[in-house]
């Protein structure tokens, strides 16, 4: 079995999602890991259930009776892009809510080409402010503690249901 897993590791290193999934299944069989479990920052969490999709490669997951909910993503870059898109969509389609969230002072400053914005980072335009979300998706998705968590391992069934293998998680509640 070890030889088979080593060969799968070599093949999966090529970046093929199918090979990576075959490797995950082989490891699960070898060590008895529950294929619906996920390991976040070293903690094994069993019984993960799919919540709602936020964007391609970004999804919520819940854990049965456990009140925790996480936003998991294929990568922090994918999560950052999803965060940026959520704010851009709000600005375009729900101007009143966006105005309430960002504030009149920031909007006026941006319209005048001056530095402004909510939070500690000030920029000169809405686009520049939206781009800030690319680097800090935890500000959008980690409402519980504002922290980025590493996904150390994910069960193959959970990865199949998600449609991707998450590498990062953000606790949302």
N, C-alpha and C positions, 0 to 999 in steps of 0.2 A: 504494500500500500504506500509506503514512504517513497519508493521509486516512482510510482504513478503520480503522487502529489508533486514531487520535485519536477517531473516532466511537465505537468500541468502548470506549475509556477513559471517554468522557462517559457512555455508557449504563451501564457497569459501576460507575460511581461511585454509582449508585442503590442498590447493595447486593445486586443480584440475583446469586446464586451461578452461575446459568447464564450470565449475561452476563460475569461475571468469568472463567469457564472459556473462553468463546469468545475473550475478549481474550488469555488466556494462550496459546491455540493459535495465534492470529494472530501474536503476538510470536515464538513458537517458529519458525513458518514464515519470518518476516522475518529472523531472525538466526541460524538454524540451531541453536538451543539443543536439546539432547537432552531429549525429553519424559519421560525417566525420571530426570533429574538433579534435584539440589536444591542451592541455594546457601545455605550456613549461615555467617553472619558473614563474608561475602565469599568464601568458599572454595567452588568448584564441586566437587561430589562426584557422580561418575557411577555408574550401575549400582545405584541404590537398590532394595532389595527389602523387601517388607513383612514385618515380624515378627509380633508378637502385638498384639491390641487390649487396651488397658488400660481404657478407658472410651470412651463416645461422644465423638469429637473428640480422642482421645489414643491414639497408636499408637507402637509401636517400629518402627524401620527399621534395616536393616543394609546393608552395601555389599560384596557379593560376597566377594572375598578379603581385603578390608580388615577388620581386626578391630574397627573402631569400630561401636558401636551408639548410636543416638540415640533419645530419646523425643521425638516431635514432637506439637505440639498446635495446635488451632485458635487458641487464645489463652492467655495466662498465666492468665486467669480460669478457663477451662475446665480447664487443668492443675491449678490450685489446688483446684477442686472435686473433681476426680478423686483428688487426694492426700488430701483430707479424707475422702472416701468410703472409700478403701482402709483408712485407720487406723480409721475407725468400724466398718467391716466386721470388721477383725481384733479389735477390742475386743468385738464382739458374738458372733463365731463362733469365735474362737480365743483365749480368755481367757488361757491359759497362755503363748502366744507374746507376746501383748500385755503381760502382766505382766513377762515377761522383757525386753521392749524398753523399757518405760516405767519399770519399777522399783516396788518396794513402797512406797518413801518417797513418791513422787508420788501413788500411788493412795490411800494413807492420808491425805495432806494434803488431797487433793480431797474425800475422804469427810467430812473434818472442816471443809470450807469454808475451808481455809487455802491460802496460796500454795504451789505446788509444781510440779514437772514436770521432765522431762529437758531438758537444754540450758540456754541462758542466760536464756530468758524464762520467768518463773514466773507461773502463773495460778491461779485458785481452783476450777476445775472441769474435768472432762473435756471438756465442750462448748467451753469457752473455749480449751482446748489444741487441740482439733480445728480450731477456727476459725483458729488461727495458720497452719495449712497453706494456707489460702486465699490468703495473701499471699506465701508462699515455696515454691512448688512445686519449685524447684530443690533444696531440701533432701531431697525425696523422690526426684526423678527424675534429678538430675545427680550420680550417685555417683562419677563420674570426677574432676570438679573443682569441683562445687558451683556452677557458673556457668550463667546464663541466656544462650542464644544467639539471635540474630535469624535467622529464615528470610527471606532476601532475595528468593528466587525458588524456584519449584517447577515441575517439568514437569507438563503436563496429564495424562499417563498416570498418573503417581505420585499426583497429586491425585484422579484418578478412582478409583484403587485404594483410597486412604485413605478416600475419601468426604467429604473436607474439604480446604481449603487451609490448611496449617499456617503459622503466623506466628512460632512460637517452637520452640526445640529445646533439649534437655538431653542432654549426653553421659553415657551411663550406664556405660560401661566404658572 
